[in-house]
Amino acid sequence: MIFIPLILAHLLGDFILQPNSWVADKENKKGGSIYLYIHVLLHTILAFIFLWDRNLWWIALIIGITHFLIDWAKLQFQNPKTKRNWFFIDQIAHILVIGVLSIIYFPFFRWEDFFNLRNLELITAFVFLTVPSSILIKTIISIWTPVTVEHSKIQTESLVNAGKYIGILERLLVFVFILVNHWEGVGFMIAAKSVFRFSDLAEAKQRKLTEYVLIGTLLSFGIAVLTGILVKL
């Protein structure tokens, strides 16, 4: 039962503990970026920490080596047009590696791992609903460009990263509502956001911008709901 600990380590290393400056430097310098090697080392250390077993050092080492190869290939072959596709290829490849390693380890299953699994599931779900989900949603809707509204009644200035943190908070709240079986809270949140958010968009009279925001909102709520259902199951 090492799949969930390794997934949690991956989410932390790839999203939470990787600043945008590292990503930009890697994309510019590719294999020559020092941050690529720091990033891989971080993943190796996180995998070893979450496995918490010296006998499984070889799994952490394989995680580090494969992570380097996958990230190196992504940096070499992606371009502005294929960047979105390579994001998904990169993440699927990392998850497949973790899955294969988990299957290989399965004969060494220990019951004490099972009793701690529930806590790790909840932590992994919470981590996934923060920055990883934000990046996932941003990547999915990147194929559209919202219309820039000028000289309208809509307020164009906003707090730095306000939308990102609003999305994280709403997903976490939806997740908690589902865990405690209060689905009415999800409906209340959707109604509240509709009142505050879409009233401004209606004044702007920009249909494309409204649709862009609506898609992002539904994706955000949908990811939170599906995550909550999976954890409950």
N, C-alpha and C positions, 0 to 999 in steps of 0.2 A: 504493500500500500504506500508506495513512494510517489505515486503520480501527483497527488494533490500538493504535497510539500514542494515538489519540483516545479509545479505550475506556479505556486505562490512565489518561489524564488525567481522564476522567470518574469512574472509580472512586476515584481519589485525592481529587478535589474534592468529590464527593458523600458519601463515606463516611469516608475516613481523615482529611481535613483540615477536617471540619465537626463541631464540638463539639455535644453535645446542647443546650447553652445557646442556640446559634444557632437550632437547630430549634424549640425552645420559644418563643423570642422571635418568630420568623417566624410561627408558628401563632397567637400571641396578637395581634400587630400587623399581620399580613398584609403588604400592600403598603407599610405605613408603617414596617416594620422596617429598620433600617440594615444588619442582617446579611444581608438578601436581596440588597442591592446589593454588599456585600463578597463574598458567596458567588458572585455572577455574575462579578464582576471576577476573582476567583480562578480560576474556570473558564476565562475568556478567556486569562488569563496562562498557565495550565497548558497549554492547547491550543497556544498560540504556542510555548511552550518545547519541547513534545514534537514539534511539526512541524519546528522548527529550520530554518525557511526564511522569510526576510523576504518573499518573493514570495507566501507563503500567508497573509499577514496577514488577508485577507478571510475565510478559513475560520475562523480564531480569532474574528473579529468576529461571524460568523454563529452560531458556537457560543454566544457570550456572549448575543447578542440572543434566540435561540430558547430558551436555557436560562432566561432571565428570563421570557419569555412563558409557558413551560410551568409553571415554578414558581409564577408569579403566578396562573395559572388553577387550579392545584392548591390553593393557599392560599385562594382565593376560594370554591371550590365544594365542598371536602371538609368533612365533619362527622364526629363520632365514629363514626357507623355506616358511613360510606363511606370512612373514612381508609385502610383496608386496600386497597380497590379502587383508590383514587387513587395509592397507592404504586406499584402495578404499571403503571397508566396512565402515570404520570410517567416511570418508568424506560424503558418501551417507547418512549415518545415521544422521549426523549433518544437512545436507540439508533437509532431510525429516522432522526433528523436526521443522526447520524454516518454511518449507512449511505448516505444519499442524497449527502452531501458526498463520501464515499469513491468512489462511482460516478462523480460529476461529475469527480473528480480523476484517475480511472483512466487517461485518455489520456496523462497526464503521468508515468506509471509510470517509476521509475528502478531499474535493476538493483541499485544499492548499497543501496536500501531492502530488497530481498529478502534480502540476506545478513545483515542485522541483524534480520530478522523473527523468527528463532527465539528470540533472546534476549528480545525484547519479548514473545513469546508466553509464555515461562516466567515473566517478571516479572508480566505481566498475570494469569496464572493464580494465582500466589502471592498477589497483592493481593486478587483476587476471593475466595479461600478464607479470608481473614481477616475483617475487619469486614463487608464487603458480604454474605458468606454468613450471618454471624450475624444480621444485620438481616433478610435474606430468610427464614431459618428462623423467626425470631421472629414475622415478619409472617404467615407461612403458618399457624402453629399458634395465632395469636392468637384464632382463632374458638372455641377451647376455653379454659376456665379450670380450672387444676388444683385439686384439693381441698387445702385447707390442713389438714395433719395436726397435731392437738393431742393432748397427753398420750399420746404413743406412744413407742416405743423409737427411732424414727428421729431423727437429729440434725438439728434445724431450723436451727441456726446454721451459717453457712458463710462463707468468705472473700469479700470484696467482688469481684463480677464473676468469681468462680472458674469458674462454668459457662461463661461466655463464652470465657475463655482456654483452658479445657480443650477446648472445641469447636474453636477455632482451631488448637490444637496437633495434635489428632487428625486434622483435615482435611489439614494440611500434611504430617504423617507418612504418611498414606494416599497422598497425591499423590506423595511421594518414593518410596514402596514401588512404586507402579505404574510410575513412570518408570524405575526400575532393574530392573523385571521380577521383583520379589519379592512376588508376590501373597499368599504365606503370611503375610507381615507384617501384611496387612490382616486376615486371619482371626485372628491372634494379638491384635491390638488390640481387635477386637470381643469376643473371649472375655474378655480382661482387663477391659474396661469392664463387661461383663456381671457378672463376679464381684464387682467393687467397688461398682458402682452399684445393681444390681438386688437384691443381697442385703439392703440397707437397705430398699428399697421392699417387698420381700417381708415383712419384719418389720412394716412399717407397715400391711399388709393394706389398702391403698387401691388398688383396681383402676384407678380413673380416673387417679390420679396416675401409676401405673405405665405405663398406656397413653400418657399425655401425654409422659412422658420417653422412652418407646420410639419414638414417632413422631418426636420431635426428634432422637434418636440416629440412626435410620435415614435421615432426611433429610440429616443431617450427613455420614454415610458415603456416602450415595448421590451427593450433590453432589460430594464429593471424588473418587469413583470415575469419574463421568461427565467431570469436568474433566480427570482424568488420561488417560482414553481419548481425549478430543478432542485434547489436546495431542500425544499420541503419533501420532494419525492425521494 
